[in-house]
């Protein structure tokens, strides 16, 4: 099944993709880079203190979260294993039309290309500090087997009202069981029911100030050793 998408420009000048069939976009219209940098990098990646964390991303999408994390890994000389699951990978023409390379640092264009050119369903060393494992699958039916236990989770699926199956308690429980003790879970959503579902899985939840255009977001910590 293909998904029709079109590129739109967000408030900070960076692109996102709009899906007319869902009336939904991949990032906030208030700034794609701004949102990803704040929600996933600032409140997730930089918050966790692991020297070499394993990151799990729900929704590879445009590759923006992976790109920002890879750039941060190079800057910090912090070795990252980054696993991302995506049911609907972008077409080559869509990837080439996105402007993240010109919006970020000088090394961003090459790194962005490497992330998207990396083979699916196997680990690829994109750089000295960044190993990428893109999984082409549906998270709702996917079973974790050989994947590393995760220290940081970027939950970046479409909104709960647009893609409810992705926010189901069973999906959260599956992710919780694949996480290490003290793992950090971050998402742009702040819905009360989502917070309660994550709490029931075992995450200790907190509401944080949200990125531009959103009052709040959620962050959870796995505070027990039991799966």
N, C-alpha and C positions, 0 to 999 in steps of 0.2 A: 504493500500500500504506500503510495506516495502522498506527500503533504505539500500543498501549494503554499508558497511563502513569498513575500516581497520585502525588499529592503527599505527601511525608513530611517531617518536621522533623528537621534534623540537630542535632548536639551544641551548636553555637553559636546555635541558634534560627532559623537561616535554612533556607529550603526547598530541597529538591531533588526530582527526579522519579525514581520507581522504575518499572522496566520488568519486570513479572512474567514475560513471555515469554522474557526473556534472563537473568533473575535478576541484574539490574544496575541501578545508579542513575547519574544524571548527574554527581553529585559525591560526595565522601567523606561518609559518615555522621558522621564526626568534626567536620564543619563545612564547609558549602558555601562560604560567604564566606571562611572562614579558609583553606581549601585554594586557592581561586582567587587570593586576595590574595597568598599566599606563593609558589605555583608560577609563576603567570603574571605578576603585577605585580612582586613583589619580585625574583625570579630571572630574569625576562625583560625586561619593559618598563623598569624602573628601571636595570637593568644596562647596557642599550645606550645609548650616548651620542649618538646621532643627534638633531639639533635637531628634525627633523620626520620621524619614522620612519613607514615603511609596515609595518603589522602584518597578518599573515595568521593567521586562526584556523581550525582544523579542528574544526567542530562548533559552530555558533551556539547550539544547544540552548536553554537558558532565557534567554540573553542576559546572564548574569551577568558573564562575562569582558569583554564589550563595555561593560557598564554601569560596571564598576570602572575600565576603561581610559578611558572618556569622562569620568568624574569626575576622574580623575588628570590628564587633559589640560586640563581647565578649571582645576584647582588650580595646575598648573605653567605654564599658558599655553603649552602645547606642542602644535603642530598635528599631528594624527594622521590618516592615511588608513588606515582599518580595513576589511579585506576578510575576510569569513567565509563558509564554505561549509557548507550544511546540506541533507541529503536529506529530512528529516522535520520541517518547521517545526511549532511548537506551535499548537494551536487557541487561539482568542481566550479561551475560558473558562479554559484552563490558565494563560495569561499573566496574566489578571486575578486569579487565585487565589494567585500567588506573592507572597511578602512582602518582597522585597528593598528595595522603596521605604521600608518602615517600619524596616528594619534599618540603613539607611545615612543619608546626609545629607539635609537638607531639600529639596535640588533633585533627589534621586534619583527620586522617583515620576514627575515630569514627564519626566525624561530617559529613564527606563525605558520609558515609554509611547511616546516618540518613536522609540526604537530599534526597537520592535516594529511601530510603524505605518509605518515607512519602507518604501517599495516594494522589492520583490525585484528583483534583476538589473539594478540601475542605481545610480550613486552618488547619495547624498543627504547634503546638509550638515545634520547633526543639530544642530550648534552652531557657533559661530565657530571652535572648535578641533578639531572632530571630524567627519570625512566618512566615512560608512558605505556599504559596498557588500556587500550580502547576496546570495549566489549560491545559488539553489535547485537543487542538482545533487548527483550522486554523485562524490566526489573520485576514486574508483577509475577512472572513465571520463572525467573532466573533463580538458580540455586548456587550459592557460593560454595566453591570446592577448594581449589588450590590458591585462591586469592589470599594475600597477606591480611592479617588483622589490622583494622584501620584505626588511626589516631585522630583523624579529622574527617568529618563528613560535610560536603557541600550539598545540601538538598535543594536543587534548583529545577525541580519539575514545574510544569505549568500549574497554575493556581488550582486549589482544591475544588473550586466550582467548575473548572474547565476539564480537569483530569482527575476525578475523584479516586479512581482505582489506585493511583500512585501514592495517595495519602492514606491508604487503608491501614488499620492497625497491624495487620499481618506483614505488610511491607516494612513498617517501622520496627517490628519485632525482629524481622530477618536482618535488618541493618544493625540493630542493637547487638544481636548475637555475633555479628562479624566484627564488632569493635573491641579494641583493647580497653582495659581499665583506664579511666581518666580521659577517654576519647571525647572530643568536642564535636557537637552537631550544630550546624548553623543553617538557617533558612530565612528568606525574606518574609515569610508568612508570620502573622502574629495572631491568627485566629484562635479563640479560646478552645475550641474542640480539638484543634491540632496540638495545642500545648498539652491538653489532658491526655490525648492518645500517647504522646511521647512520654509523659510522666508514668502512665500505666506500664509502659515497656520497661521503665527503670531509669530513664534519664532524669536528672535533676534540672528542671527547667527555669529559665529566667527570661523576662522581657527586657529588651534593650531598646534605646532610641533607634529609630529606623533611618534609612538613607533618605535623601531628598524625595519628597512626595509621599513618604510613609511615616506614620507616627511611631510605629514600633516594629520590631523583628524578634525572632526567637533564637535562643542559644540553650543547648542542653549539654550536660556532662554525665558521662557514665561513671557513677560513683560507687558501684559495687563490683565484685569479682565474678559474680554468677551470670551465666548466660540465660 
